[in-house]
Amino acid sequence: MKGIILAGGAGSRLYPLTLVASKQLQPVYDKPMVYYPLTTLIEGGVREFCLISTPHDLPRFRQLLGDGSAWGLQIEYREQSRPEGIAQAFRIADSFIGNDPVTLILGDNIFYGGDTFSRAFSDFSSGAVIFGYHVTDPERYGVVEFDAAGRAVSIEEKPKQPKSNYAVPGLYIYDNSIVALARDLKPSARGELEITDVNVEYLRRGSLRVYTLNRGFAWLDAGTSSSLHEASAYVQTIEKRQGIKIGCPEEAAFRRGFISLAQLTALVDKLPRCEYREYLANVVAEAQR
């Protein structure tokens, strides 16, 4: 399974913050925003990544993440010169995907709680997988409608009259047929290659599976100033109360077996004196007991 992190766009909803740095490089409490989706995919077992962003912002992502080898990963970078919809990512990254299945995560989506994602990754064999999350304002999102047996029967993008309260968050899993499907996809009336049109096609083929995320699960879209602040407050509260860190790629890579304890220790030794280093030092100490 290969992973795409879509971290492009103008970030206009976060103006003037995005005059300084890309939306996905903004801090969410104590870490850059992109750490959170990266960690989610590492926890799902993904090791090969393609990060897509603007030509202006790609050098900053390279400076932050490098080639991923320090975390046992492989990270490459592709330019999105003009945003033309989420599904455009599959065209940009087609040679990266090759003949493999692929998961795409939006760089401003933060997830926490439960084991639904890990089960979805481990159970995946073919077709497509998306998720349904209960929201109060479904008209802002792609919306999944279910029948009485809990099967998905329709998906609509930003409907004026939603048929359910289940929105589709920004994490998608596809088999390799996504490459041809995205190549043949026609732009919508908005002029974009819609991810909802991709999901509708998999549904039409009878090969779409939808996992509903339970009430204990948190999905945070940190794309506006207020939601960015709310996400930071949420992460701070969880980390302080539970004594764990959300969105820590070093720890996720270690627990997934992508790096050894010795490699994690070496990473910690290179970090400056800070709370982040103290946390990882505690992870090392706990593993050595």
Order of alpha helices (4+ residues) and beta strands (2+ residues): beta-beta-beta-alpha-beta-alpha-beta-alpha-alpha-beta-beta-alpha-beta-beta-beta-beta-beta-alpha-alpha-beta-beta-alpha-alpha-alpha-alpha
